[in-house]
Amino acid sequence: MAQLRQEADPGEAGLDPEALGRLDRHFAGLVEAGRLPGFLVSVARGGRVVHLATHGLRDIAAGLPVEADTLWRVYSMTKPVTAVAALLLVEEGRLSLDDPVADHLPAFADPRVYVSGSGSDVKTRPAAGPILVRHLLTHTSGLTFGFYHAHPVDALYRAAGLESSVPPGADLAETIEVYASLPLQFEPGTEWNYSVASNVLGRVIEVVSGQPLDAFFAERIFRPLGMTDAGFHVTDAQAPRLSEMYGEKEGGGGIEPIPGLPLRGRPRFLSGSGGMVCTAHDYHRFMELLRRRGELDGVRLLAPETVDLMTRNHLPGGADLRAFGSRPAHDEPGNEGVGFGFNCSVVIDPSRTQAPSGLGAYGWSGVATTTFWVDPGRDLTVQFMTQVRPRTSHMVFRDLKRLVHEALTGGTPVTGRRGA
């Protein structure tokens, strides 16, 4: 078991220790106010951790503290890992970004697009073109989520048992067949809608590689990068380190325990959208792979140009996410000035973002209030871990970005060998 540790002095890395103290006190205040159970935050510059703080509890009832080796459900922070998995196969020539998904998943051979109506009166037409692998990576496929309650196709997902994105008891292959039986919201490649696309991509990876998704992740990503605790479930030995899951109480008034992603025993459904559990050390290793453009500690998984492609805006017409503002999304701290790459947001105009951001900074967040970003221009990586599902969007991510950027004083990033 590896554990994240502070490796360098923040002042030497161009970060103000007093400002970082304000960051810690701000989030500690949320813990004391009963809005968070506990948290971990890490900031690295030049690949070395210069600030690491934990506060509060991973299990309130048991009185167990958040520690550096606490395990977290990262939910949608799984998606960038799924993108890397797919790109490994692209580089090997076993998959192409322009492959029709139906080449690998025949159920998607004849997609239909929503035209009008609702429920049993929905009218559809044949799609003008196929769903491509790149549409899955960029969430421009026309797929959706059942829990949005924003479009008639969302209701069709719920009617098909997809309120939580997977029919009860189904595995990944069975779930994909249900997705393929439903109409698309729009013509593939023309709009953006955050969706179940990463689950479809996960199944593509399984078919192309001939391995279950968890086995492929473990063999090709987790073990090479030294992500020693990462996986789709926890062992008996890991279980005591797993953070409990909490949700905001209805009407405010703090948080309460809620069911989280089941992690005891290998799950039947392997979610490329949100099935991962890991420690802060594990996700730091993954962020470093991206920051270093595909290589970490002498292990190269992807070519630099491939990581550049992943972290470039791919939205239709070069638009930002606000252009698709009528569609639901959980990207924080807002969509203005933010584009989308392969399963990650990308800052394309820092002057328009709702929180301080560097041009080209990329990352993503999870529904349990976890987040990360990599800022290439500042040689900076940041992650925040807790386990709270909010009822509505709150200011945690926006405040985190503001407080980190307030701590930046310039200077030369610390470089050298990492001990993590």
BAGUBA-441716 format. One record per residue (C-alpha): residue in one letter; z, x, y. Coordinates in steps of 0.05 Angstrom, whole numbers, plus 5000, padded with zeros to 4 digits. Example, Ala and Ser with C-alpha at 12.3 -4.5 7.8 and 13.67 -1.06 7.14 Angstrom:
% residues 2
A515652464910;S514352734979;
% end
This chain:
% residues 420
M500050005000;A497850295067;Q501250095132;L498850105204;R502650595248;Q502250815321;E498651475323;A498151685395;D501451605463;P498251035503;G498551415569;E494351975539;A489251455518;G488551125586;L493350545576;D499350385619;P505750345576;E509149885627;A503249405624;L503449415548;G510849245553;R508948635595;L504148435540;D509548475488;R514548095531;H509547545544;F508347395471;A515747495454;G516946945504;L512446485465;V516446645403;E523046495438;A520145845466;G518445625395;R510845645404;L509746225356;P513846425295;G512447165305;F506547625318;L503448305309;V498948625361;S495449295357;V491149665407;A487050275387;R483050755431;G478151245403;G480051015333;R487451165339;V492850645346;V496250735413;H500350095414;L503349705356;A508449155366;T511648635322;H516448085341;G519447465310;L519047205239;R513847135185;D518146615151;I522946225196;A526845875142;A528046515103;G529346925166;L524147455146;P521447875203;V514248035219;E513048745196;A507149225198;D505449065125;T505748305133;L499947935101;W496047435143;R490946885129;V485447095176;Y480946485164;S474646555206;M475647295216;T472847305144;K466047145173;P464447835202;V466248135134;T461347655101;A456047885151;V457248605131;A456748415057;A449948085069;L447448675110;L449149145053;L444248755010;V439048755067;E439449515072;E438449574997;G432149145001;R435148604956;L435448105013;S431547995078;L433847665142;D427447265140;D428147025068;P428146275063;V435046085037;A431445664985;D428746304953;H435846434929;L438845724931;P433345234908;A437544634931;F435444805002;A427944764986;D426544125025;P431344085084;R431243455127;V433243385200;Y437142825232;V433142355276;S437441755292;G442541255268;S449241335233;G452341225165;S447640885116;D442640765173;V441341505187;K434041675194;T431442375179;R424842755177;P422643375139;A424544025175;A418644385206;G420845035175;P425745315125;I432945545137;L432646305138;V438246795121;R438546995194;H439946275212;L446146295168;L448546935202;T447546645272;H449845925259;T443045665280;S441645335213;G443044615232;L449044575185;T455744325212;F463144185196;G465843515175;F472043565218;Y468243585284;H467642825295;A462042975345;H455442785311;P453242275259;V451742835210;D459043055216;A460942365190;L456142455132;Y459843095113;R466442715112;A463442155071;A461142685021;G468342945014;L467443535062;E472943395112;S475844085095;S468844375080;V469644355004;P469943764956;P476643744920;G476544194859;A469444454871;D467445184867;L462645524916;A456245374876;E458044644869;T459844584943;I453244884965;E449544344927;V453243814968;Y451444175034;A444144195014;S443943445000;L445743275073;P441243275134;L441143825185;Q443343675256;F437244025286;E431144435269;P433245115240;G433245675292;T433045225353;E440345105370;W447345375355;N452745005318;Y458745355286;S458645105214;V459445205139;A453545695142;S457946285121;N459845925057;V452345845042;L451446585059;G457146755011;R453446394955;V447046764973;I450947414965;E453447194897;V446447014872;V443047644899;S448548124876;G450147784810;Q457547834826;P462847334849;L464147394923;D471147674916;A468748204868;F463048414914;F467748464974;A472748874935;E467649354905;R463049444965;I467649365025;F475149345012;R475749944965;P470950405002;L474550275068;G481550325040;M483149595055;T488649615002;D491548915009;A485348515028;G482847974982;F482147224969;H489047144939;V495747504936;T498947804874;D506147684854;A507948364884;Q504548194950;A507247484957;P513847654991;R509947975049;L505547355062;S506946995127;E508446255124;M503745765158;Y505745345217;G502744805260;E504244515328;K508443895325;E505143255348;G506743135421;G509243845431;G516244075418;G514844705378;I512044865310;E513444655238;P511344905169;I504644635144;P500444775082;G496345395090;L490445675051;P492845684978;L493346414959;R497446444895;G492446574840;R484946674846;P481946074882;R476445674849;F472845624916;L471346314947;S470146195021;G465746675060;S467646265120;G475146345118;G478146555051;M480847255066;V488047495069;C489748195093;T494548635132;A493648905202;H492149585170;D486449275130;Y483148935189;H484049555232;R479949925180;F474549395184;M474449425260;E473850175257;L467750115211;L464449695265;R466650125323;R463950745288;R457350375275;G457750335199;E461650945178;L469051085168;D472451725144;G466051995113;V464251335079;R457951015107;L456750285090;L451450105141;A446450475185;P448350495259;E442250085276;T444549535229;V451349475263;D447749475330;L443548895305;M449648525280;T453148585347;R447348385391;N446247685420;H441547275375;L442146585408;P435546225422;G432546455487;G438046965497;A442746405521;D450246425520;L454545935480;R455445485540;A448145285533;F450444915470;G456844655501;S455943955474;R457244235405;P464144425381;A466245155374;H472845525370;D470646155405;E475946375455;P477146475512;G470946075530;N463446055522;E460746255590;G457746945589;V458746995513;G453047025464;F453047055388;G450947595339;F451647585263;N458147215253;C461347485317;S461447315391;V458247825439;V459647885513;I453047875550;D455547765622;P462647995637;S462247705707;R462047005678;T467247045622;Q473746665630;A477847285614;P476548025629;S471448285580;G467048895572;L459548845567;G457648845493;A464748725468;Y464548325404;G469447995356;W471847335329;S478146925317;G481346495264;V484145795264;A491246055252;T491046405321;T488747085295;T483547475335;F480248145342;W475148485386;V471649155392;D469649395461;P464649965452;G464350145526;R471850265528;D472350535457;L477550005446;T479649555387;V484849015390;Q487748525339;F492947985343;M496047655282;T500447035276;Q500146405234;V499845775277;R494545235275;P494444935344;R492944205356;T488844375417;S486145025446;H491445435482;M491746055524;V493946575473;F487146925467;R485546885541;D492447175559;L491647725507;K485047955537;R487847935607;L494048325589;V490348855550;H485348955606;E490949005656;A493749585615;L487249985618;T487850555669;G481650945649;G482451635621;T479351935559;P480351575493;V484451965443;T480052215387;G481252575322;R483552425252;R486751745240;G492951695198;A492150955182;
% end
